[in-house]
C-alpha cells in the first residue's frame, strides 16, 4: 500500500490571488505555462459586487458586518472559461466526509494528478499570525503527501515553493464550518484533464470572448448589486456611513470594537490585501491588458488582432490604472483612520471626499468597459 507520493514535475510559483495562482500552477503542469494575470484575464471573473446588510440580517454570523464589497464575479467552477479556452476539463468533487475526501485525493495524487483544494486558511499553520481569522474560500494546490510523517505538500499563492501541512490540519481545514454556509469548503477539490481531442480555440479569439464576459459582468450584470449598478449603490451609500456605522459590534475574535473601525479594516482587506493583487483585482486586470499588447499569439494566425483592436486595449490602460489608484486611495484612507484613531475613526474621515473618489471610480469604470465592449468576438 502506497504511503507517500510527490508529483515531481509540479512547480508552485508565488502569486497574488489564490484561485488564479492555483490554476496557473496546474496550467503549467499541463503544458500551458502563462502568467497569473493571463489566467485571471482568461477566466473573466473580474467584476464588482456590493452588499448592504444594515437593514437585514448580517451574512457573517460571527460578526455584525454592515457591508461587503468584492471585485470578482464568481469563483472557480467546472465551467471555468480559462479551462475551456485551453481545452481543459475541470472536474469538481465535494465530499460529506473529510476522511473520504482525503482517500480520493490520495488516489489522484498517486496517478500524478495535482489538485486544487478549497480550505479554511485558519487551519493552515503558516497563517497562525492571523489569530482566529477564518476564511473558507481559500484555494491551495496539493502536490503530494507522506503518511509516515503525517504531512502533505501544498502550494499557497503568497509563499515560495511547497509548504508542509499536517494531514489532520488539511482535513480540518477542508471540512470547516466557520462563517456562512456559502463559504464552507465542503471538502471540495478540483482536478484537470486535457480534452482527448486536444481542441480549443485560438488564443486570439479566446481573449475576445474573455473580455466580453468581463464587459457583461460590469455593464449587464444579472443582479442589480453587481457591476456598474453595484458601484452606484456603493457610491450612494458612502454619505450615509455617518449613520449606518454608528455603535459597537464584535470583531471576528469576539472583541468589542466600533462598527466603523471594523468596517474600515474590512474594506481595506477587501480592496487591497486579501488576495486581490491590490486595488480590488484592478491591478491584476491592468497587467493582463498590458500583456495582451505584446502577446505573440494575438499577432499571428487567421484570427490575429487588427491594429485598431490593439489600440482599443491600449486606450483602456490609463483608465483602469486611474481606477486602481482610486480604489487603493479609498483603502489606504480607511486603513489610516482605523489605525490612527481606533474606535473614533468615523469622526476623522471626510465622507464627502470618499464619495467624490467613488464617483470618479464609477465614471472611469463606465468608460473603461464601454470602450472594451468595442472588442467584438
C-alpha positions as CSV (number, residue, x, y, z in Angstrom):
1,X,0.0,0.0,0.0
2,X,1.4,3.4,-1.1
3,X,2.1,5.6,1.9
4,X,3.8,8.6,0.2
5,X,3.9,10.2,-3.2
6,X,5.1,13.5,-4.5
7,X,4.5,14.8,-8.0
8,X,8.0,15.7,-9.2
9,X,7.1,17.8,-12.2
10,X,4.8,20.0,-10.3
11,X,6.0,23.6,-9.7
12,X,4.4,26.2,-7.5
13,X,5.1,29.9,-8.1
14,X,4.2,32.9,-5.9
15,X,1.1,34.7,-7.0
16,X,-1.4,37.4,-5.9
17,X,-4.8,35.7,-5.9
18,X,-5.3,32.2,-4.5
19,X,-7.6,30.9,-7.3
20,X,-5.7,32.3,-10.3
21,X,-2.3,31.4,-8.9
22,X,-3.5,27.8,-8.2
23,X,-4.9,27.5,-11.7
24,X,-1.7,28.9,-13.1
25,X,0.3,26.2,-11.3
26,X,-1.9,23.4,-12.8
27,X,-1.9,25.0,-16.3
28,X,1.9,24.9,-16.3
29,X,1.8,21.3,-15.2
30,X,-0.4,20.5,-18.2
31,X,1.9,22.4,-20.6
32,X,0.2,25.7,-20.7
33,X,2.7,28.0,-19.0
34,X,1.4,31.5,-18.6
35,X,1.4,34.5,-16.2
36,X,-1.1,34.7,-13.3
37,X,-2.6,37.8,-14.8
38,X,-3.3,35.9,-18.1
39,X,-5.1,33.2,-16.1
40,X,-7.1,35.8,-14.3
41,X,-8.0,37.6,-17.5
42,X,-8.9,34.5,-19.4
43,X,-11.1,33.2,-16.6
44,X,-13.0,36.5,-16.9
45,X,-14.1,36.8,-13.3
46,X,-13.3,40.5,-12.8
47,X,-16.4,42.3,-11.7
48,X,-17.9,44.2,-8.7
49,X,-20.4,43.4,-6.0
50,X,-21.8,45.4,-3.1
51,X,-24.0,44.1,-0.3
52,X,-25.5,46.4,2.3
53,X,-26.8,44.4,5.2
54,X,-27.7,47.3,7.5
55,X,-31.4,46.7,7.0
56,X,-31.2,42.9,7.2
57,X,-29.5,40.0,9.0
58,X,-25.7,40.1,8.7
59,X,-24.4,37.5,6.2
60,X,-21.5,36.6,8.6
61,X,-23.0,35.1,11.8
62,X,-19.9,35.7,14.0
63,X,-19.9,39.4,13.3
64,X,-22.2,42.3,12.6
65,X,-20.7,43.3,9.3
66,X,-22.8,46.0,7.6
67,X,-21.2,46.0,4.1
68,X,-19.4,43.6,1.8
69,X,-17.8,44.6,-1.4
70,X,-15.8,42.4,-3.8
71,X,-14.0,42.8,-7.2
72,X,-14.8,39.3,-8.6
73,X,-17.9,37.8,-10.3
74,X,-17.8,34.2,-9.3
75,X,-15.2,31.7,-8.2
76,X,-13.5,28.6,-9.7
77,X,-16.1,26.3,-11.2
78,X,-16.2,23.4,-13.7
79,X,-17.4,25.8,-16.4
80,X,-14.2,27.9,-16.0
81,X,-13.7,30.0,-19.1
82,X,-9.9,29.8,-18.9
83,X,-10.1,26.0,-18.9
84,X,-12.5,25.8,-21.8
85,X,-10.3,28.2,-23.8
86,X,-7.3,25.9,-23.2
87,X,-9.1,22.7,-24.0
88,X,-9.0,21.5,-20.4
89,X,-11.8,19.7,-18.5
90,X,-12.1,20.9,-14.9
91,X,-13.6,18.3,-12.5
92,X,-15.1,19.4,-9.2
93,X,-15.7,16.9,-6.4
94,X,-17.2,17.6,-2.9
95,X,-17.4,15.1,-0.1
96,X,-19.5,14.8,3.1
97,X,-16.6,13.3,5.0
98,X,-13.1,14.7,5.4
99,X,-11.7,11.1,5.5
100,X,-13.4,10.2,2.3
101,X,-12.1,13.4,0.6
102,X,-8.6,12.5,1.8
103,X,-8.8,9.0,0.4
104,X,-10.0,10.3,-3.0
105,X,-7.2,13.0,-3.0
106,X,-4.6,10.3,-2.4
107,X,-5.9,8.2,-5.3
108,X,-5.5,11.1,-7.7
109,X,-2.1,12.2,-6.4
110,X,-0.9,8.6,-6.8
111,X,-1.7,9.0,-10.5
112,X,0.3,12.2,-10.7
113,X,-2.8,14.4,-10.8
114,X,-2.3,17.6,-8.8
115,X,-5.3,19.1,-7.1
116,X,-6.8,22.5,-6.2
117,X,-8.2,22.3,-2.7
118,X,-10.7,24.7,-1.1
119,X,-9.8,25.2,2.5
120,X,-10.3,27.4,5.6
121,X,-7.0,29.3,5.9
122,X,-7.5,29.5,9.7
123,X,-6.2,25.9,9.9
124,X,-3.1,26.5,7.9
125,X,0.0,26.7,10.3
126,X,1.7,29.4,8.3
127,X,-1.2,31.7,8.8
128,X,-1.1,31.4,12.6
129,X,-0.3,35.2,12.8
130,X,-3.9,35.8,11.6
131,X,-5.2,34.7,15.1
132,X,-8.7,33.4,15.0
133,X,-9.4,34.6,11.5
134,X,-11.2,32.1,9.3
135,X,-11.9,32.2,5.6
136,X,-13.3,29.1,4.0
137,X,-12.9,30.3,0.4
138,X,-9.1,30.0,0.2
139,X,-7.6,27.8,-2.6
140,X,-4.3,25.9,-2.5
141,X,-2.7,23.3,-4.6
142,X,-2.0,19.8,-3.4
143,X,1.0,18.1,-4.9
144,X,2.0,15.2,-2.6
145,X,1.9,13.5,0.8
146,X,3.8,11.4,3.2
147,X,1.6,9.4,5.6
148,X,4.6,8.1,7.5
149,X,5.3,11.7,8.6
150,X,1.6,12.7,8.6
151,X,2.1,15.6,6.1
152,X,1.0,16.9,2.7
153,X,2.8,19.2,0.3
154,X,0.8,22.3,-0.7
155,X,1.3,25.4,-2.8
156,X,-0.1,28.6,-1.5
157,X,-0.2,31.8,-3.5
158,X,2.0,34.1,-1.4
159,X,4.6,31.6,-0.4
160,X,7.6,30.4,-2.3
161,X,7.8,26.6,-3.0
162,X,5.7,23.9,-1.4
163,X,4.7,24.1,2.3
164,X,4.3,21.2,4.7
165,X,0.9,20.9,6.4
166,X,-0.2,18.0,8.6
167,X,-2.8,15.7,7.2
168,X,-5.1,16.5,10.2
169,X,-4.8,20.2,9.6
170,X,-5.7,19.6,5.9
171,X,-8.8,17.5,6.9
172,X,-10.0,20.1,9.5
173,X,-9.5,23.0,7.1
174,X,-11.3,21.2,4.3
175,X,-14.3,20.4,6.5
176,X,-14.5,23.7,8.3
177,X,-17.9,25.2,9.1
178,X,-16.9,28.6,10.2
179,X,-18.8,31.5,8.7
180,X,-21.8,31.4,6.4
181,X,-22.7,28.2,4.6
182,X,-21.8,29.5,1.2
183,X,-18.2,29.9,2.4
184,X,-17.8,26.4,3.8
185,X,-15.1,24.4,1.9
186,X,-17.3,21.2,1.9
187,X,-14.2,19.0,1.2
188,X,-14.1,20.4,-2.3
189,X,-11.3,19.6,-4.7
190,X,-10.7,20.3,-8.4
191,X,-8.6,18.3,-10.9
192,X,-7.8,19.0,-14.6
193,X,-7.6,16.8,-17.7
194,X,-6.8,17.8,-21.2
195,X,-9.5,17.2,-23.7
196,X,-8.9,13.9,-25.6
197,X,-9.3,15.6,-29.0
198,X,-7.0,18.4,-28.0
199,X,-9.4,21.0,-29.4
200,X,-9.5,24.6,-28.2
201,X,-10.0,28.0,-29.9
202,X,-7.0,30.1,-30.9
203,X,-6.0,32.3,-28.1
204,X,-6.6,35.4,-30.2
205,X,-10.3,34.5,-30.4
206,X,-10.5,33.3,-26.8
207,X,-9.2,36.6,-25.4
208,X,-12.0,38.4,-27.1
209,X,-14.6,36.1,-25.5
210,X,-13.0,36.6,-22.1
211,X,-13.0,40.4,-22.5
212,X,-16.7,40.4,-23.5
213,X,-17.6,38.3,-20.5
214,X,-16.0,40.8,-18.1
215,X,-17.8,43.6,-20.0
216,X,-21.1,41.8,-19.3
217,X,-20.1,41.3,-15.7
218,X,-19.9,45.1,-15.4
219,X,-22.4,46.5,-17.8
220,X,-25.0,43.8,-17.9
221,X,-24.9,42.1,-14.5
222,X,-27.6,39.5,-13.6
223,X,-28.1,41.3,-10.2
224,X,-28.6,45.0,-9.5
225,X,-26.0,45.0,-6.7
226,X,-23.3,43.8,-9.2
227,X,-21.3,45.6,-11.9
228,X,-21.8,49.3,-12.5
229,X,-25.1,49.2,-10.7
230,X,-23.4,47.8,-7.6
231,X,-20.8,50.6,-7.9
232,X,-23.7,53.1,-7.9
233,X,-25.1,51.6,-4.8
234,X,-21.7,51.8,-3.0
235,X,-21.3,55.4,-4.1
236,X,-24.7,56.4,-2.8
237,X,-24.1,54.6,0.5
238,X,-20.9,56.5,1.5
239,X,-22.6,59.7,2.6
240,X,-24.9,57.5,4.9
241,X,-21.9,55.9,6.7
242,X,-22.1,58.5,9.4
243,X,-25.4,57.0,10.5
244,X,-25.0,53.4,9.4
245,X,-21.6,52.8,11.0
246,X,-22.6,54.2,14.4
247,X,-22.3,52.0,17.5
248,X,-20.3,49.0,18.5
249,X,-20.0,45.4,17.3
250,X,-17.6,42.5,17.7
251,X,-14.6,41.6,15.5
252,X,-14.0,38.0,14.3
253,X,-12.1,37.3,17.6
254,X,-15.0,38.4,19.8
255,X,-13.6,41.7,20.9
256,X,-15.8,44.8,21.2
257,X,-15.0,47.3,18.6
258,X,-16.7,50.3,16.9
259,X,-18.7,49.3,13.9
260,X,-16.9,51.9,11.8
261,X,-13.4,50.7,12.8
262,X,-14.3,47.1,11.9
263,X,-15.8,48.1,8.6
264,X,-12.8,50.3,7.7
265,X,-10.4,47.5,8.4
266,X,-12.5,45.0,6.4
267,X,-12.9,47.3,3.4
268,X,-9.1,47.8,3.3
269,X,-8.8,44.0,3.3
270,X,-11.5,43.5,0.6
271,X,-9.8,46.0,-1.7
272,X,-6.1,45.8,-1.0
273,X,-4.7,42.8,0.8
274,X,-6.8,39.7,0.8
275,X,-5.6,38.1,-2.4
276,X,-6.7,40.8,-4.7
277,X,-3.4,41.8,-6.1
278,X,-4.2,45.3,-4.9
279,X,-7.0,47.7,-5.9
280,X,-9.8,45.2,-5.9
281,X,-8.2,43.0,-8.6
282,X,-7.9,46.0,-10.9
283,X,-4.1,45.8,-10.8
284,X,-4.2,42.2,-12.0
285,X,-6.5,43.0,-14.8
286,X,-4.4,46.0,-15.8
287,X,-1.4,43.7,-16.1
288,X,-3.5,41.4,-18.2
289,X,-4.4,44.1,-20.6
290,X,-0.8,45.3,-20.8
291,X,0.4,41.7,-21.6
292,X,-2.2,41.5,-24.5
293,X,-0.4,44.3,-26.3
294,X,2.7,42.3,-26.8
295,X,1.4,38.7,-26.8
296,X,2.7,36.9,-29.9
297,X,-0.4,34.7,-30.3
298,X,-2.6,37.7,-30.8
299,X,-0.4,38.9,-33.6
300,X,-0.3,35.8,-35.8
301,X,-2.7,33.3,-37.5
302,X,-6.1,33.7,-39.1
303,X,-7.6,35.3,-36.0
304,X,-4.8,37.8,-35.4
305,X,-5.9,41.1,-34.0
306,X,-6.1,44.3,-36.0
307,X,-4.1,47.5,-35.2
308,X,-7.5,49.1,-34.2
309,X,-8.2,46.3,-31.7
310,X,-4.8,46.7,-30.1
311,X,-5.4,50.4,-29.9
312,X,-8.7,49.9,-28.1
313,X,-6.9,47.9,-25.4
314,X,-4.1,50.4,-25.2
315,X,-6.6,53.2,-24.7
316,X,-8.1,51.5,-21.7
317,X,-4.9,51.0,-19.7
318,X,-4.6,54.6,-18.4
319,X,-8.3,54.4,-17.4
320,X,-8.0,51.2,-15.4
321,X,-4.8,52.5,-13.9
322,X,-6.6,55.6,-12.6
323,X,-9.4,53.5,-11.3
324,X,-7.0,51.2,-9.5
325,X,-5.2,54.1,-7.8
326,X,-8.5,55.5,-6.6
327,X,-9.5,52.1,-5.1
328,X,-6.2,52.0,-3.3
329,X,-6.7,55.6,-2.1
330,X,-10.1,54.6,-0.5
331,X,-8.5,51.6,1.1
332,X,-5.5,53.4,2.5
333,X,-7.6,56.3,3.7
334,X,-9.8,54.0,5.8
335,X,-6.8,51.9,7.0
336,X,-5.1,55.1,8.2
337,X,-8.2,56.3,10.1
338,X,-8.7,52.9,11.8
339,X,-5.1,52.6,12.8
340,X,-4.6,56.2,13.9
341,X,-7.9,57.0,15.6
342,X,-9.1,53.5,16.5
343,X,-12.8,53.4,17.6
344,X,-13.2,57.1,16.9
345,X,-12.2,56.7,13.2
346,X,-15.6,57.6,11.8
347,X,-15.1,61.2,13.0
348,X,-11.8,61.5,11.3
349,X,-12.8,60.6,7.7
350,X,-14.1,63.1,5.2
351,X,-17.0,61.1,3.7
352,X,-17.7,63.7,1.1
353,X,-14.1,63.3,-0.2
354,X,-14.6,59.5,-0.2
355,X,-17.8,60.0,-2.1
356,X,-16.1,62.0,-4.8
357,X,-13.4,59.4,-5.2
358,X,-16.0,56.7,-5.6
359,X,-17.8,58.9,-8.2
360,X,-14.5,59.1,-10.1
361,X,-14.1,55.3,-10.0
362,X,-17.7,54.9,-11.2
363,X,-17.1,57.3,-14.1
364,X,-13.8,55.7,-15.1
365,X,-15.1,52.2,-15.0
366,X,-18.2,53.0,-17.0
367,X,-15.8,54.4,-19.7
368,X,-13.4,51.5,-19.3
369,X,-15.9,48.8,-20.0
370,X,-17.8,50.7,-22.7
371,X,-14.5,51.0,-24.6
372,X,-13.7,47.3,-24.1
373,X,-17.1,46.4,-25.4
374,X,-15.8,47.5,-28.9
375,X,-13.7,44.4,-28.9
376,X,-16.0,42.2,-30.9
377,X,-15.9,38.4,-31.0
